[in-house]
């Protein structure tokens, strides 16, 4: 049943330059979405199946709150069933989404991050996009709203894949999927991949081997394709790398936070050219915070009460940089004016 929801996407994918990826990714999705794969998966699948069927309203993918307007009759029990089913997939990390009158106010104001990216990246019209670590698909929907032809999102967290399937029941897009996979699962079927644009938003610092992650992204792109990389950086120490000996902002899996010059070097070493720093922004508690849709601790609880410029462990507080880079080869994509 779950894989059937993804069938229209795989049919679309089979008609693109990424056609050779469709079959292995379909097999991988079937394996990882089997109910015995994860102890919580049957409950999440039950929540997905419990969502009410609602007639579609007007869909907007280019709005900050990716949305479908309230359909006819979405009041009372139907509205409560929708809210309850979506809440069963808590926590929601990326958003916002507005679905038939229910606003999912996620932990991250991902629309702010998308606005910073959209001002810097190549035009997405008719492009094939890969979104690595895409979570519930928020950035994928925004890429479709910007004109992308097809977006393949991957994320190893099954809860986020189920969130995407829930949202997509109402947004009804067959040109986007979030599949249960990591970059290391991507097929390596050719020296040059099929994608025009690859997004890696908030992933690099979670990788033990940053060079391997960048190499995977490089191979996934076609010659001249664009990487859009957003990651934690040390803004005032460009030639250093912070390797937290324990946790960073209470996160266990932060392996390396580079200075800007070091990060440029990593991209050069992976083969990218035309590396540009588009934005450097310190993360605030307005952009990342606890909400009714993400009820666990968030950034405010991870900063030092005595000095919010430092994490609770004493490291520099989170600052994120957005960089663009191009795979060597043919002429690059057109830039926005």
FIDODO-518896 format. One record per residue: residue number from 1; residue in three letters; x, y, z of N, C-alpha, C in turn. Coordinates in steps of 0.02 Angstrom, whole numbers. Last residue first. Layout:
// FIDODO-518896
SITE	NUM	ALA	X	Y	Z	X	Y	Z	X	Y	Z .
...
// end
This chain:
// FIDODO-518896
SITE	337	UNK	922	1835	-618	938	1906	-626	905	1945	-571 .
SITE	336	UNK	998	1675	-585	941	1721	-583	965	1793	-590 .
SITE	335	UNK	1102	1591	-706	1092	1621	-640	1032	1667	-642 .
SITE	334	UNK	1101	1438	-794	1089	1510	-794	1075	1534	-723 .
SITE	333	UNK	1229	1316	-762	1159	1336	-768	1153	1412	-765 .
SITE	332	UNK	1386	1301	-854	1341	1296	-798	1271	1320	-813 .
SITE	331	UNK	1456	1202	-984	1435	1267	-959	1384	1258	-904 .
SITE	330	UNK	1531	1045	-930	1500	1090	-978	1480	1156	-944 .
SITE	329	UNK	1647	1034	-799	1620	1006	-861	1591	1059	-904 .
SITE	328	UNK	1632	1019	-622	1671	1034	-681	1640	1002	-743 .
SITE	327	UNK	1494	1080	-531	1534	1022	-554	1571	1041	-618 .
SITE	326	UNK	1497	1221	-426	1480	1192	-490	1525	1132	-505 .
SITE	325	UNK	1416	1290	-282	1475	1267	-317	1452	1229	-379 .
SITE	324	UNK	1367	1394	-147	1352	1361	-210	1417	1343	-243 .
SITE	323	UNK	1327	1396	28	1375	1401	-27	1346	1369	-89 .
SITE	322	UNK	1282	1464	177	1255	1437	115	1304	1450	59 .
SITE	321	UNK	1316	1432	348	1334	1463	285	1300	1427	227 .
SITE	320	UNK	1266	1465	515	1261	1424	454	1279	1464	393 .
SITE	319	UNK	1307	1444	682	1305	1490	626	1307	1448	563 .
SITE	318	UNK	1275	1406	851	1267	1387	780	1263	1446	732 .
SITE	317	UNK	1406	1468	961	1336	1453	945	1327	1442	870 .
SITE	316	UNK	1559	1388	1004	1525	1443	970	1453	1423	951 .
SITE	315	UNK	1543	1288	1157	1565	1299	1088	1532	1361	1058 .
SITE	314	UNK	1491	1259	1282	1543	1310	1278	1571	1321	1208 .
SITE	313	UNK	1382	1179	1293	1447	1147	1305	1504	1197	1302 .
SITE	312	UNK	1280	1260	1255	1280	1238	1325	1346	1205	1344 .
SITE	311	UNK	1364	1379	1147	1319	1323	1161	1323	1305	1234 .
SITE	310	UNK	1367	1559	1148	1400	1494	1156	1346	1440	1165 .
SITE	309	UNK	1294	1671	1149	1341	1664	1093	1379	1598	1095 .
SITE	308	UNK	1224	1674	1267	1192	1641	1210	1235	1640	1146 .
SITE	307	UNK	1279	1650	1418	1305	1682	1358	1276	1647	1296 .
SITE	306	UNK	1208	1589	1518	1249	1646	1536	1274	1685	1475 .
SITE	305	UNK	1144	1482	1458	1103	1534	1488	1143	1597	1505 .
SITE	304	UNK	1201	1423	1302	1221	1439	1371	1175	1493	1399 .
SITE	303	UNK	1082	1327	1209	1128	1383	1215	1143	1395	1289 .
SITE	302	UNK	983	1236	1206	1050	1211	1187	1103	1266	1190 .
SITE	301	UNK	860	1287	1224	885	1245	1278	956	1220	1265 .
SITE	300	UNK	842	1351	1102	846	1391	1163	874	1351	1221 .
SITE	299	UNK	830	1247	1005	891	1286	1010	897	1323	1077 .
SITE	298	UNK	732	1128	1097	758	1154	1034	817	1200	1049 .
SITE	297	UNK	648	984	1165	692	1042	1172	718	1063	1103 .
SITE	296	UNK	487	941	1089	549	926	1125	591	990	1132 .
SITE	295	UNK	379	964	1010	372	979	1081	434	962	1122 .
SITE	294	UNK	325	1019	876	391	992	894	401	1009	967 .
SITE	293	UNK	202	1074	868	215	1019	821	286	991	830 .
SITE	292	UNK	203	1179	957	157	1124	970	167	1064	924 .
SITE	291	UNK	384	1205	961	316	1225	943	269	1169	962 .
SITE	290	UNK	549	1265	988	496	1218	1004	429	1248	984 .
SITE	289	UNK	647	1329	849	617	1333	915	567	1277	925 .
SITE	288	UNK	733	1428	742	731	1358	766	706	1359	837 .
SITE	287	UNK	710	1564	723	712	1519	665	707	1446	685 .
SITE	286	UNK	714	1620	847	655	1632	807	651	1585	747 .
SITE	285	UNK	836	1590	896	781	1553	925	714	1573	894 .
SITE	284	UNK	949	1588	753	917	1618	811	860	1574	836 .
SITE	283	UNK	1105	1563	679	1039	1536	692	1011	1565	756 .
SITE	282	UNK	1187	1682	581	1184	1648	646	1113	1625	658 .
SITE	281	UNK	1233	1661	414	1182	1685	460	1186	1645	525 .
SITE	280	UNK	1295	1696	260	1317	1672	325	1270	1703	377 .
SITE	279	UNK	1285	1662	86	1254	1688	147	1288	1657	207 .
SITE	278	UNK	1362	1621	-22	1303	1662	-35	1275	1694	27 .
SITE	277	UNK	1516	1593	-78	1481	1598	-14	1423	1646	-24 .
SITE	276	UNK	1556	1486	-212	1536	1553	-190	1499	1548	-123 .
SITE	275	UNK	1661	1407	-323	1633	1403	-255	1618	1474	-231 .
SITE	274	UNK	1703	1364	-451	1658	1422	-442	1623	1418	-375 .
SITE	273	UNK	1706	1184	-436	1734	1248	-455	1683	1303	-441 .
SITE	272	UNK	1741	1025	-358	1696	1080	-376	1736	1142	-395 .
SITE	271	UNK	1823	924	-313	1819	935	-385	1775	993	-405 .
SITE	270	UNK	1849	907	-182	1799	861	-211	1791	871	-286 .
SITE	269	UNK	1934	1013	-157	1961	945	-157	1914	894	-187 .
SITE	268	UNK	1842	1118	-157	1893	1114	-210	1921	1044	-215 .
SITE	267	UNK	1775	1083	-39	1739	1083	-102	1787	1081	-161 .
SITE	266	UNK	1879	1100	55	1846	1034	47	1809	1030	-20 .
SITE	265	UNK	1905	1236	39	1955	1186	21	1925	1117	12 .
SITE	264	UNK	1788	1291	91	1805	1302	20	1856	1250	-4 .
SITE	263	UNK	1808	1250	222	1752	1223	184	1763	1233	109 .
SITE	262	UNK	1917	1328	258	1924	1255	258	1869	1224	215 .
SITE	261	UNK	1860	1455	250	1915	1438	205	1925	1362	201 .
SITE	260	UNK	1760	1446	352	1741	1456	282	1798	1436	234 .
SITE	259	UNK	1789	1310	468	1790	1380	448	1776	1385	374 .
SITE	258	UNK	1681	1167	502	1740	1200	473	1733	1276	471 .
SITE	257	UNK	1644	1050	613	1618	1115	593	1678	1155	567 .
SITE	256	UNK	1609	879	627	1658	930	609	1622	993	586 .
SITE	255	UNK	1506	802	688	1574	775	684	1626	829	667 .
SITE	254	UNK	1372	777	784	1405	832	748	1479	816	747 .
SITE	253	UNK	1286	688	856	1315	669	792	1338	729	751 .
SITE	252	UNK	1225	732	972	1279	682	977	1319	677	912 .
SITE	251	UNK	1182	893	1027	1178	843	974	1238	797	978 .
SITE	250	UNK	1198	996	1116	1164	936	1139	1153	884	1084 .
SITE	249	UNK	1288	1077	1050	1218	1099	1058	1173	1040	1073 .
SITE	248	UNK	1378	934	1030	1376	1004	1008	1303	1025	1010 .
SITE	247	UNK	1461	816	1138	1404	842	1102	1416	915	1080 .
SITE	246	UNK	1627	788	1124	1566	756	1149	1507	781	1107 .
SITE	245	UNK	1722	853	1051	1740	789	1082	1680	752	1110 .
SITE	244	UNK	1695	926	893	1672	922	963	1689	854	994 .
SITE	243	UNK	1802	999	802	1780	929	806	1758	917	878 .
SITE	242	UNK	1815	1138	703	1794	1115	769	1770	1044	764 .
SITE	241	UNK	1947	1200	611	1893	1151	612	1878	1133	684 .
SITE	240	UNK	2004	1355	535	2002	1304	587	1944	1256	575 .
SITE	239	UNK	2004	1468	458	2053	1416	442	2054	1359	492 .
SITE	238	UNK	1911	1562	504	1902	1532	438	1948	1474	423 .
SITE	237	UNK	1832	1606	624	1894	1567	625	1899	1528	560 .
SITE	236	UNK	1707	1657	628	1761	1702	646	1829	1668	648 .
SITE	235	UNK	1615	1555	594	1618	1617	554	1678	1661	567 .
SITE	234	UNK	1618	1395	566	1648	1439	615	1658	1507	582 .
SITE	233	UNK	1460	1323	513	1528	1347	502	1552	1385	564 .
SITE	232	UNK	1340	1205	455	1369	1242	510	1441	1262	493 .
SITE	231	UNK	1274	1225	287	1304	1187	341	1328	1233	397 .
SITE	230	UNK	1218	1196	126	1207	1236	186	1231	1195	245 .
SITE	229	UNK	1246	1199	-45	1269	1170	18	1255	1219	75 .
SITE	228	UNK	1207	1151	-197	1185	1202	-149	1197	1172	-80 .
SITE	227	UNK	1290	1122	-349	1280	1101	-280	1258	1161	-239 .
SITE	226	UNK	1245	1106	-519	1257	1150	-462	1244	1114	-396 .
SITE	225	UNK	1327	1042	-669	1273	1047	-620	1294	1084	-558 .
SITE	224	UNK	1432	1021	-754	1405	1088	-751	1349	1097	-701 .
SITE	223	UNK	1385	853	-778	1436	905	-789	1405	974	-793 .
SITE	222	UNK	1263	807	-651	1288	807	-720	1343	858	-727 .
SITE	221	UNK	1288	736	-488	1274	792	-533	1298	778	-604 .
SITE	220	UNK	1333	630	-414	1261	632	-431	1244	686	-482 .
SITE	219	UNK	1466	657	-389	1450	605	-437	1376	607	-458 .
SITE	218	UNK	1450	757	-291	1484	773	-354	1465	721	-408 .
SITE	217	UNK	1392	686	-187	1354	739	-219	1384	756	-287 .
SITE	216	UNK	1498	600	-155	1434	573	-178	1393	625	-214 .
SITE	215	UNK	1593	695	-114	1607	654	-173	1543	623	-200 .
SITE	214	UNK	1534	743	2	1542	789	-55	1556	750	-119 .
SITE	213	UNK	1543	625	79	1478	655	64	1483	701	4 .
SITE	212	UNK	1682	607	86	1641	557	52	1573	585	34 .
SITE	211	UNK	1718	720	161	1743	713	92	1701	662	53 .
SITE	210	UNK	1662	695	286	1636	750	245	1657	743	172 .
SITE	209	UNK	1626	567	374	1673	578	319	1645	632	273 .
SITE	208	UNK	1521	579	462	1588	565	489	1641	580	437 .
SITE	207	UNK	1399	703	447	1436	650	414	1505	641	445 .
SITE	206	UNK	1340	813	499	1320	749	528	1358	691	497 .
SITE	205	UNK	1383	918	424	1413	911	490	1392	847	525 .
SITE	204	UNK	1300	904	306	1372	891	304	1402	878	373 .
SITE	203	UNK	1165	943	321	1184	872	321	1258	862	335 .
SITE	202	UNK	1098	1062	288	1102	1040	357	1121	967	364 .
SITE	201	UNK	1063	1021	133	1045	1074	179	1045	1046	250 .
SITE	200	UNK	1105	1000	-17	1128	969	46	1120	1022	99 .
SITE	199	UNK	1042	977	-178	1035	1013	-115	1062	971	-58 .
SITE	198	UNK	1092	987	-343	1092	945	-284	1089	990	-222 .
SITE	197	UNK	1039	998	-510	1049	1032	-447	1046	981	-391 .
SITE	196	UNK	1034	906	-614	1056	974	-629	1074	1012	-565 .
SITE	195	UNK	1081	734	-614	1047	791	-583	1078	857	-603 .
SITE	194	UNK	1134	611	-655	1085	644	-698	1061	712	-674 .
SITE	193	UNK	1316	587	-642	1247	576	-625	1200	617	-667 .
SITE	192	UNK	1454	514	-717	1416	575	-709	1343	559	-696 .
SITE	191	UNK	1491	382	-717	1537	431	-689	1502	497	-676 .
SITE	190	UNK	1354	277	-664	1393	311	-716	1440	360	-681 .
SITE	189	UNK	1293	221	-558	1285	187	-622	1325	218	-678 .
SITE	188	UNK	1273	207	-410	1331	235	-446	1335	199	-513 .
SITE	187	UNK	1129	251	-317	1161	208	-367	1220	244	-399 .
SITE	186	UNK	1141	295	-146	1127	315	-214	1163	270	-264 .
SITE	185	UNK	1174	269	-16	1132	220	-51	1121	236	-124 .
SITE	184	UNK	1239	378	34	1280	318	21	1240	263	-13 .
SITE	183	UNK	1137	467	60	1178	477	0	1219	416	-17 .
SITE	182	UNK	999	360	113	1052	409	124	1092	417	60 .
SITE	181	UNK	821	332	112	889	318	90	935	374	111 .
SITE	180	UNK	668	323	79	706	306	140	777	284	122 .
SITE	179	UNK	620	467	-18	631	396	-11	676	381	48 .
SITE	178	UNK	504	578	-65	557	570	-16	563	496	-3 .
SITE	177	UNK	464	644	-226	459	590	-177	516	598	-128 .
SITE	176	UNK	379	731	-354	421	734	-294	410	671	-253 .
SITE	175	UNK	284	727	-448	351	744	-471	400	752	-413 .
SITE	174	UNK	159	712	-402	192	651	-424	260	664	-454 .
SITE	173	UNK	73	783	-270	126	795	-319	159	729	-338 .
SITE	172	UNK	-31	811	-171	-42	773	-233	9	788	-287 .
SITE	171	UNK	-61	868	-49	-29	911	-100	-26	877	-168 .
SITE	170	UNK	-117	761	21	-157	821	9	-127	867	-43 .
SITE	169	UNK	-23	665	25	-92	642	14	-136	702	-3 .
SITE	168	UNK	89	732	62	78	725	-9	9	695	-25 .
SITE	167	UNK	86	721	200	78	787	169	57	779	96 .
SITE	166	UNK	111	581	210	50	611	237	36	678	204 .
SITE	165	UNK	235	567	150	178	532	120	112	561	146 .
SITE	164	UNK	312	646	239	304	665	169	243	632	138 .
SITE	163	UNK	299	567	354	273	635	354	263	659	282 .
SITE	162	UNK	369	454	311	296	448	323	264	518	327 .
SITE	161	UNK	496	510	308	467	484	246	392	478	253 .
SITE	160	UNK	513	537	442	508	594	396	479	571	328 .
SITE	159	UNK	519	408	495	465	452	516	456	510	467 .
SITE	158	UNK	638	358	441	574	334	415	516	379	435 .
SITE	157	UNK	779	435	389	733	434	446	663	417	422 .
SITE	156	UNK	858	452	276	856	386	307	807	380	365 .
SITE	155	UNK	801	529	130	813	538	201	808	470	235 .
SITE	154	UNK	790	614	-25	809	553	12	822	572	85 .
SITE	153	UNK	696	669	-165	720	680	-97	738	614	-65 .
SITE	152	UNK	698	719	-324	708	658	-284	736	679	-217 .
SITE	151	UNK	594	810	-423	637	814	-365	638	747	-330 .
SITE	150	UNK	571	881	-584	564	823	-541	614	830	-484 .
SITE	149	UNK	574	1012	-634	536	961	-670	522	900	-626 .
SITE	148	UNK	552	1166	-544	589	1103	-556	544	1052	-590 .
SITE	147	UNK	486	1286	-512	487	1263	-582	525	1199	-596 .
SITE	146	UNK	467	1323	-384	512	1365	-423	522	1339	-494 .
SITE	145	UNK	389	1220	-338	358	1286	-344	400	1334	-384 .
SITE	144	UNK	488	1123	-329	436	1116	-379	401	1183	-391 .
SITE	143	UNK	556	1181	-220	591	1174	-285	540	1164	-341 .
SITE	142	UNK	460	1167	-121	479	1235	-142	516	1233	-209 .
SITE	141	UNK	458	1028	-112	398	1063	-134	416	1133	-158 .
SITE	140	UNK	589	1009	-63	569	981	-127	507	1014	-155 .
SITE	139	UNK	585	1068	61	625	1100	9	608	1073	-60 .
SITE	138	UNK	495	974	125	479	1045	119	519	1078	62 .
SITE	137	UNK	513	838	149	503	860	81	489	934	72 .
SITE	136	UNK	548	795	274	480	781	252	464	810	184 .
SITE	135	UNK	717	773	234	667	771	286	598	755	256 .
SITE	134	UNK	824	771	144	769	818	132	713	816	184 .
SITE	133	UNK	949	720	122	929	736	190	870	782	191 .
SITE	132	UNK	961	794	-35	990	745	11	975	766	83 .
SITE	131	UNK	878	810	-174	876	841	-108	898	789	-57 .
SITE	130	UNK	905	843	-341	916	794	-289	919	831	-223 .
SITE	129	UNK	813	887	-487	842	907	-423	848	847	-376 .
SITE	128	UNK	812	942	-648	807	881	-608	847	893	-545 .
SITE	127	UNK	724	1086	-711	783	1052	-688	765	988	-648 .
SITE	126	UNK	627	1175	-755	638	1113	-794	699	1074	-772 .
SITE	125	UNK	697	1303	-662	647	1286	-712	669	1226	-754 .
SITE	124	UNK	785	1350	-570	767	1280	-564	717	1258	-619 .
SITE	123	UNK	928	1455	-586	857	1444	-599	841	1369	-600 .
SITE	122	UNK	1050	1439	-453	1030	1442	-524	955	1430	-530 .
SITE	121	UNK	1039	1533	-297	1051	1474	-339	1029	1485	-411 .
SITE	120	UNK	1009	1644	-218	1078	1633	-239	1086	1579	-292 .
SITE	119	UNK	882	1655	-170	913	1717	-195	981	1705	-227 .
SITE	118	UNK	856	1530	-121	825	1549	-184	856	1612	-213 .
SITE	117	UNK	922	1530	4	947	1490	-51	920	1515	-118 .
SITE	116	UNK	843	1616	80	915	1631	71	943	1592	12 .
SITE	115	UNK	721	1548	72	726	1615	44	799	1635	33 .
SITE	114	UNK	751	1431	143	738	1427	71	744	1496	39 .
SITE	113	UNK	762	1482	272	821	1453	240	811	1449	164 .
SITE	112	UNK	630	1521	290	683	1571	293	746	1545	258 .
SITE	111	UNK	561	1401	281	550	1451	229	602	1506	231 .
SITE	110	UNK	590	1335	395	628	1316	336	616	1363	278 .
SITE	109	UNK	593	1362	541	564	1404	490	604	1392	426 .
SITE	108	UNK	586	1209	628	626	1254	587	581	1297	543 .
SITE	107	UNK	476	1144	690	531	1172	730	570	1224	691 .
SITE	106	UNK	320	1195	609	374	1150	625	429	1185	666 .
SITE	105	UNK	164	1206	613	217	1254	629	277	1214	655 .
SITE	104	UNK	47	1167	510	101	1131	543	159	1180	552 .
SITE	103	UNK	-117	1212	513	-50	1239	502	0	1199	543 .
SITE	102	UNK	-260	1163	435	-214	1143	487	-144	1170	470 .
SITE	101	UNK	-330	1198	320	-344	1234	382	-301	1215	441 .
SITE	100	UNK	-274	1110	225	-346	1111	238	-362	1143	305 .
SITE	99	UNK	-121	1136	279	-159	1083	246	-232	1086	268 .
SITE	98	UNK	25	1210	271	-44	1229	286	-89	1183	246 .
SITE	97	UNK	187	1195	342	137	1170	294	68	1193	318 .
SITE	96	UNK	345	1284	366	277	1263	383	238	1234	324 .
SITE	95	UNK	459	1147	399	394	1174	380	401	1249	370 .
SITE	94	UNK	536	1014	489	538	1063	434	467	1084	415 .
SITE	93	UNK	501	930	598	562	972	601	563	1027	548 .
SITE	92	UNK	383	866	700	391	895	633	448	945	636 .
SITE	91	UNK	391	714	798	399	787	789	408	807	716 .
SITE	90	UNK	223	666	747	267	712	785	334	677	799 .
SITE	89	UNK	125	590	693	191	585	661	240	635	691 .
SITE	88	UNK	10	626	754	37	560	771	106	548	741 .
SITE	87	UNK	-26	742	690	9	748	754	39	681	776 .
SITE	86	UNK	-97	691	582	-33	724	570	8	729	634 .
SITE	85	UNK	-210	641	650	-167	597	611	-99	627	597 .
SITE	84	UNK	-262	759	709	-239	703	751	-193	656	713 .
SITE	83	UNK	-296	838	597	-247	862	646	-219	804	687 .
SITE	82	UNK	-392	750	537	-332	772	501	-278	795	550 .
SITE	81	UNK	-487	740	637	-453	679	615	-389	697	577 .
SITE	80	UNK	-531	873	642	-498	843	700	-459	780	681 .
SITE	79	UNK	-589	884	515	-533	927	534	-495	899	593 .
SITE	78	UNK	-691	789	528	-639	781	476	-578	823	492 .
SITE	77	UNK	-769	839	634	-733	776	643	-679	766	590 .
SITE	76	UNK	-761	1008	591	-782	959	641	-739	898	642 .
SITE	75	UNK	-723	1018	416	-741	1048	480	-755	991	529 .
SITE	74	UNK	-718	1018	265	-664	1003	313	-677	1043	377 .
SITE	73	UNK	-810	1043	163	-829	997	217	-775	982	267 .
SITE	72	UNK	-694	1070	33	-763	1072	56	-776	1021	112 .
SITE	71	UNK	-526	1114	91	-574	1083	46	-644	1086	74 .
SITE	70	UNK	-420	1249	113	-470	1206	145	-520	1180	94 .
SITE	69	UNK	-278	1241	3	-332	1276	36	-385	1227	62 .
SITE	68	UNK	-121	1184	38	-181	1169	0	-238	1201	38 .
SITE	67	UNK	50	1245	41	-19	1238	63	-67	1210	11 .
SITE	66	UNK	188	1302	127	167	1260	72	97	1235	87 .
SITE	65	UNK	215	1454	174	180	1397	203	153	1356	144 .
SITE	64	UNK	270	1531	69	311	1512	128	280	1453	165 .
SITE	63	UNK	227	1466	-94	213	1507	-36	257	1485	23 .
SITE	62	UNK	233	1383	-201	281	1439	-201	266	1487	-144 .
SITE	61	UNK	133	1294	-200	198	1268	-182	250	1324	-177 .
SITE	60	UNK	-33	1281	-172	19	1331	-182	86	1304	-156 .
SITE	59	UNK	-188	1223	-231	-122	1206	-203	-73	1261	-221 .
SITE	58	UNK	-359	1224	-192	-304	1255	-230	-238	1244	-194 .
SITE	57	UNK	-411	1060	-135	-422	1131	-147	-365	1158	-188 .
SITE	56	UNK	-476	894	-154	-421	943	-158	-447	1014	-167 .
SITE	55	UNK	-570	811	-28	-568	837	-96	-516	893	-101 .
SITE	54	UNK	-495	694	78	-524	761	70	-518	783	-2 .
SITE	53	UNK	-491	564	190	-490	580	118	-528	645	108 .
SITE	52	UNK	-400	574	344	-463	577	306	-450	593	233 .
SITE	51	UNK	-283	452	400	-296	521	377	-359	523	334 .
SITE	50	UNK	-253	322	429	-311	351	463	-328	421	439 .
SITE	49	UNK	-137	291	363	-198	264	335	-260	294	368 .
SITE	48	UNK	-47	356	449	-53	377	379	-119	353	350 .
SITE	47	UNK	-62	283	566	-79	354	566	-89	379	495 .
SITE	46	UNK	-12	161	520	-81	165	540	-105	237	541 .
SITE	45	UNK	120	196	499	80	177	441	5	180	458 .
SITE	44	UNK	156	218	632	158	274	585	116	259	523 .
SITE	43	UNK	142	87	682	102	142	708	99	202	662 .
SITE	42	UNK	241	18	605	169	1	599	123	55	626 .
SITE	41	UNK	363	86	648	335	95	581	262	74	575 .
SITE	40	UNK	424	62	766	371	113	766	336	119	699 .
SITE	39	UNK	521	-34	734	469	-49	783	411	-1	784 .
SITE	38	UNK	557	-67	565	565	-22	622	507	-33	670 .
SITE	37	UNK	529	-171	477	594	-137	472	609	-96	534 .
SITE	36	UNK	408	-226	467	453	-255	516	520	-221	519 .
SITE	35	UNK	344	-159	360	324	-146	430	370	-174	483 .
SITE	34	UNK	453	-92	239	419	-152	264	403	-142	338 .
SITE	33	UNK	528	9	191	461	27	215	420	-35	234 .
SITE	32	UNK	643	-51	145	647	-10	206	579	12	232 .
SITE	31	UNK	601	-121	29	634	-155	84	630	-115	149 .
SITE	30	UNK	548	-21	-51	506	-77	-31	536	-113	29 .
SITE	29	UNK	661	59	-71	603	86	-35	559	30	-10 .
SITE	28	UNK	741	-28	-147	764	-5	-81	706	21	-40 .
SITE	27	UNK	664	-40	-263	678	-99	-222	699	-79	-151 .
SITE	26	UNK	668	94	-306	604	63	-290	615	1	-246 .
SITE	25	UNK	804	107	-333	775	146	-279	706	119	-259 .
SITE	24	UNK	821	19	-443	855	6	-379	826	46	-321 .
SITE	23	UNK	729	86	-537	719	17	-513	756	3	-448 .
SITE	22	UNK	781	220	-556	713	206	-531	707	137	-502 .
SITE	21	UNK	900	248	-614	899	247	-541	833	220	-514 .
SITE	20	UNK	880	259	-748	915	200	-725	917	194	-649 .
SITE	19	UNK	819	386	-760	779	326	-768	814	264	-740 .
SITE	18	UNK	863	516	-755	875	474	-696	840	407	-700 .
SITE	17	UNK	817	583	-866	885	557	-868	904	514	-808 .
SITE	16	UNK	645	518	-864	695	570	-856	765	541	-865 .
SITE	15	UNK	547	424	-851	547	463	-913	597	520	-911 .
SITE	14	UNK	554	372	-726	575	328	-781	577	365	-848 .
SITE	13	UNK	494	469	-648	567	464	-647	592	423	-707 .
SITE	12	UNK	359	439	-668	387	502	-692	463	498	-698 .
SITE	11	UNK	357	316	-602	339	319	-673	365	383	-704 .
SITE	10	UNK	389	355	-474	436	313	-510	420	312	-585 .
SITE	9	UNK	272	430	-445	337	462	-448	387	420	-488 .
SITE	8	UNK	171	331	-445	170	385	-496	236	422	-502 .
SITE	7	UNK	216	249	-332	218	225	-401	214	281	-453 .
SITE	6	UNK	199	286	-203	258	312	-237	261	293	-311 .
SITE	5	UNK	88	218	-160	85	291	-160	143	322	-198 .
SITE	4	UNK	134	89	-161	88	108	-214	82	185	-217 .
SITE	3	UNK	204	79	-44	242	86	-106	198	107	-164 .
SITE	2	UNK	95	64	44	138	123	48	176	134	-17 .
SITE	1	UNK	42	-60	0	0	0	0	43	63	0 .
// end
